[in-house]
Amino acid sequence: MARHPVVLVHGYSDRGESFKPWRDLLVARGWAPDEVRVCSYKTLTNEVTVKDLAEGFDRALRTQTGLGAGQPFDAVVHSTGMLVVRAWLTQYAGRRSRLKRLVGLAPATWGSPLAHKGRSWLGAIFKGNRDATDPDFMEAGDLVLDALELGSRFTWDLAHVDLLGGDVYYGPDASTPWVFVLCGIETYGGLRAIVNEPGMDGTVRWAGCALNTRKIALDLTRDPARPGAEGRAAIAPWTHLDSPLVPIAGVTHGTILSDPAAGGALVDLVVRALGVETRAEFDAWQADAAQRTAPARARLRDELGEWQQFVVRAVDERGDPIPDYHLQLVTKEDNAFREAERFGIAVHPYSTDPSFRCFHLDLRKLAPVDQGALRVRVMASSGSHLVTYTGFGSEKAGVATADGKWDAVLDISKVLAAGKLKLFFPFTTTLLELKLNREPTPLDPAAPPDVCSFIDPARPAPPRPVRVDPDRVEGGG
């Protein structure tokens, strides 16, 4: 095999020293000490973004590693290191052919459930910069944590470049890097167990590790020229090679770095990945990994869950965000609607722009779901009686309430069928862009919109209706 230098890139609030066990292992497996380069970068400062880190990585790569200009290399990344390297790759096309293999150890490909907690004062206490001599003392890296938050605009935009943009970044030959994703299936013990959630290794979600991402755009705006379901669903092109999650028993998000030997076949799999050169070798590696991690996969299936993540963005027909909404997935059975169990329970609105929402669900608990009877219940509020939301498939067409709330069941089964789309895949992330109408609408459907109307100056204006909020009236029922 053609052995290349290996660059090791750590994650948020960490240091390069954490990769020492892996550096020593690679040297023991035949790499020369100067062929294994350990990167260290700052995240605990509030002025630095992931894009800054990516360009800092490029500068350090050029000036400190001893690599020649354009010299090929491999990268082993942990957690946020995946976002740093992906952001680096997307800046210039030539970088894709330079990076030969990208190995993700518990990568934060789609962020972490802990990120929004790290932006709080409590997060600064436990994960923030604790060096009192540093001018960034007690900072927690707000801009990096913003990118790491579930459903963030950064991860949405980055995926539209390297996963969904049409250009091939992780393809079927050596002109782009081969990608391998491995993640522990154990969770934290002791005091750190307080952060454990189902479907994760203590820090990142299994469904949000792999690059296996799809996007479905559902245009449910009302348009007289397009009354039916045809053409309302579109799926972004799948431009990258399938690189599924490889579950590793025996390690958590932290011990996958500090104690890699506890991961059984983990070290062998990584070393073998760093030797893959052809599509046949890549396929053979995936088959071997599936066979060697079969017990871990069985634990996921039978005990820990088969999780999928949905990142939803809701916009109106003008592309403006819909910040106040809620979704439920329902099926229609015997003319009655049944909510798909747990779909709307684990949902996180992105704090900077809540039109982005991240949903997390165990597909085992959705079964059986008949996609031919699938509906989405949408509850959206404009916050004003002057405007409301509406959409195709709704039985409620443009009727506002006093506070602008709109609640309707949208039939997406025909939309999905028209686009020949399947909705559920375990250990993947699906982006769903939902487009609705935002319309000026009166409380009385027979009346002209309150927000704009024509008047007859010769006639006195009718008295405006008095709108009373019963919740604000003492004793109101």
SULTA-V613453 format. One record per backbone hydrogen bond with DSSP energy under -0.5 kcal/mol. NH is the residue of the N-H (numbers start at 1). CO is the residue of the C=O. If there is no record, write none. Layout:
nh co
NH CO
NH CO
This chain:
nh co
3 1
5 72
6 35
7 74
8 37
9 76
10 39
14 11
18 15
19 16
20 17
23 19
24 20
25 21
26 22
27 23
28 24
29 25
30 27
31 26
35 32
36 33
37 6
37 35
39 8
39 37
45 43
48 45
53 49
54 50
55 51
56 52
57 53
58 54
59 55
60 56
61 57
62 58
63 59
64 60
65 60
65 61
71 68
73 98
74 5
75 101
76 7
77 75
77 103
78 9
79 105
81 78
82 79
83 80
84 80
85 81
86 82
87 83
88 84
89 85
90 86
91 87
91 88
92 88
95 92
96 93
98 94
99 95
100 73
100 98
102 178
103 75
103 101
104 102
104 180
105 77
105 103
106 104
106 182
108 79
109 107
110 208
111 108
112 148
113 203
114 203
115 112
118 114
119 115
120 117
123 117
124 120
125 121
126 122
127 123
128 123
128 124
129 139
132 130
134 131
137 134
138 129
139 136
145 141
146 142
147 143
148 144
149 145
149 146
150 112
152 149
156 152
157 153
158 154
159 155
160 156
161 157
161 158
162 158
163 159
164 159
169 162
169 167
176 173
177 169
178 100
180 102
181 244
182 104
183 246
185 248
186 251
192 189
193 190
194 191
195 192
196 193
200 197
201 204
206 199
208 205
209 206
210 206
211 243
213 211
214 429
216 431
217 234
218 216
218 433
219 217
219 232
220 218
220 435
226 223
232 229
234 217
236 215
239 163
239 237
241 170
246 181
247 245
248 183
249 247
251 248
253 201
256 252
257 254
258 254
259 255
260 257
262 259
263 260
264 261
265 263
266 263
269 265
270 266
271 267
272 268
273 269
274 270
275 272
276 273
282 278
283 279
284 280
285 281
286 282
287 283
288 284
289 285
290 286
291 287
292 288
293 289
294 291
297 293
298 294
299 295
300 296
301 297
302 298
303 299
304 299
305 300
307 305
308 361
309 428
310 359
311 430
312 310
312 357
313 432
314 355
315 313
315 434
316 320
317 436
319 316
322 314
323 321
325 323
326 379
328 377
330 328
330 375
331 338
332 373
333 331
333 336
336 333
338 331
340 329
343 340
345 342
346 342
347 345
348 358
350 356
356 353
357 312
358 348
359 310
359 357
360 346
361 308
363 306
363 361
365 362
366 363
367 363
370 368
371 369
373 370
374 371
375 330
376 410
377 328
378 376
378 408
379 326
380 378
380 406
381 324
382 404
383 403
387 384
388 439
390 437
392 220
394 391
397 395
398 396
400 398
400 442
404 401
406 380
408 378
410 376
410 408
411 409
412 374
412 410
413 374
416 412
417 413
418 414
419 415
420 417
421 416
425 423
427 307
428 425
429 212
430 309
431 214
431 429
432 311
433 216
434 313
434 432
435 218
435 433
436 315
437 390
439 388
439 437
441 386
441 439
445 443
447 444
457 455
459 456
467 465
468 466
470 468
472 469
473 470
474 472
476 473
